[in-house]
């Protein structure tokens, strides 16, 4: 019952419920499928064979399967190629930027606040001595 071109229904996995055609028989347990599922190796136990058979060659391309599915009026998995993008390069920071970043961290931790309070306290003491 398992033969090249046999239409099947995928019963397990991410593509469950999708119709597919057997493109290639790999061994006793596995076949290559394509159609309204991703083109991939599949366990025969995860397929439910249907009565229909389409005429395709062993290892037929996705376009061949697409044409046969269109003749039958069935949908097919649309494949898109990803565009190539260049990995963004990390820009090194200048010494000034690094120094500013360190000062921001210190401010957020409150180190400068403590220094400012000490300086204010000293200024108050000096003012009181000068006034006296």
C-alpha positions as CSV (number, residue, x, y, z in Angstrom):
1,X,0.0,0.0,0.0
2,X,3.0,2.3,0.6
3,X,4.2,3.4,-2.8
4,X,5.7,6.5,-4.5
5,X,3.0,9.0,-5.3
6,X,0.5,7.6,-2.7
7,X,-1.5,10.4,-1.0
8,X,-1.5,10.2,2.7
9,X,-2.9,12.0,5.7
10,X,-0.3,12.9,8.4
11,X,-1.6,11.8,11.7
12,X,1.1,12.8,14.2
13,X,3.4,15.7,14.8
14,X,3.3,19.4,14.0
15,X,1.9,18.8,10.5
16,X,-0.9,16.4,11.7
17,X,-4.0,16.7,9.5
18,X,-2.1,17.7,6.4
19,X,-2.3,15.8,3.1
20,X,1.0,14.7,1.6
21,X,2.4,12.5,-1.1
22,X,5.2,9.9,-0.7
23,X,8.2,11.2,-2.6
24,X,10.7,8.5,-1.8
25,X,10.8,5.3,0.2
26,X,13.9,5.4,2.5
27,X,13.6,2.0,4.3
28,X,10.9,-0.3,5.8
29,X,9.9,2.3,8.4
30,X,10.6,5.7,6.8
31,X,9.5,7.6,3.7
32,X,10.1,11.1,2.4
33,X,6.9,13.2,2.2
34,X,6.0,16.5,0.6
35,X,2.7,18.4,0.0
36,X,0.7,20.4,2.5
37,X,3.3,19.5,5.1
38,X,7.0,20.3,5.4
39,X,9.2,18.1,3.1
40,X,10.8,15.7,5.4
41,X,11.5,12.1,6.5
42,X,8.4,10.6,8.2
43,X,7.6,7.4,10.0
44,X,5.1,5.2,8.1
45,X,3.2,4.7,11.3
46,X,2.5,8.5,11.3
47,X,0.7,8.3,8.0
48,X,-2.8,7.2,7.0
49,X,-2.7,6.1,3.3
50,X,-5.6,7.5,1.1
51,X,-7.0,5.8,-2.0
52,X,-5.5,8.3,-4.5
53,X,-2.1,8.0,-6.2
54,X,-0.4,10.7,-8.2
55,X,2.1,10.1,-10.9
56,X,5.5,11.3,-9.8
57,X,9.1,10.1,-10.2
58,X,11.2,8.8,-7.3
59,X,12.6,11.9,-5.4
60,X,10.4,14.4,-7.3
61,X,11.0,18.0,-6.6
62,X,8.7,20.3,-4.6
63,X,7.6,22.0,-7.8
64,X,6.5,18.6,-9.3
65,X,4.5,17.9,-6.2
66,X,3.0,21.4,-6.3
67,X,1.8,20.9,-9.9
68,X,0.2,17.5,-9.1
69,X,-1.6,18.9,-6.0
70,X,-2.9,21.9,-8.1
71,X,-4.4,19.4,-10.6
72,X,-6.2,17.7,-7.8
73,X,-7.3,21.1,-6.3
74,X,-5.4,20.6,-3.0
75,X,-3.4,23.2,-1.1
76,X,0.3,22.9,-0.8
77,X,2.9,24.1,1.7
78,X,4.3,27.4,0.6
79,X,8.1,27.6,1.1
80,X,10.0,30.8,1.4
81,X,13.7,31.3,1.5
82,X,15.1,33.5,4.2
83,X,17.0,36.5,3.0
84,X,20.6,36.6,3.9
85,X,21.5,39.2,6.5
86,X,24.8,40.2,7.9
87,X,25.5,39.7,11.6
88,X,25.6,43.1,13.3
89,X,29.1,44.1,14.3
90,X,29.7,45.2,17.9
91,X,30.9,48.8,18.1
92,X,33.6,49.4,20.6
93,X,33.1,52.3,23.1
94,X,35.5,55.2,23.3
95,X,37.3,55.8,26.6
96,X,35.1,58.8,27.2
97,X,31.9,56.8,26.8
98,X,33.3,54.1,29.2
99,X,34.1,56.8,31.8
100,X,30.6,58.3,31.5
101,X,29.0,54.9,31.8
102,X,31.0,54.2,35.0
103,X,30.0,57.5,36.5
104,X,26.3,56.7,35.7
105,X,26.6,53.4,37.5
106,X,28.1,55.1,40.5
107,X,25.3,57.7,40.6
108,X,22.7,55.0,40.4
109,X,24.4,53.2,43.4
110,X,24.4,56.4,45.4
111,X,28.2,56.8,45.8
112,X,28.1,60.4,44.7
113,X,25.2,61.2,46.9
114,X,27.2,60.2,50.0
115,X,30.1,62.4,48.9
116,X,27.7,65.3,48.3
117,X,26.2,64.9,51.7
118,X,29.6,64.9,53.4
119,X,30.6,68.0,51.4
120,X,27.4,69.8,52.4
121,X,27.9,68.8,56.1
122,X,31.5,70.2,55.9
123,X,30.2,73.4,54.3
124,X,27.6,73.8,57.0
125,X,30.2,73.4,59.8
126,X,32.5,75.9,58.1
127,X,29.6,78.4,57.8
128,X,28.7,78.0,61.5
129,X,32.4,78.5,62.5
130,X,32.6,81.6,60.3
131,X,29.3,83.0,61.8
132,X,30.5,82.4,65.4
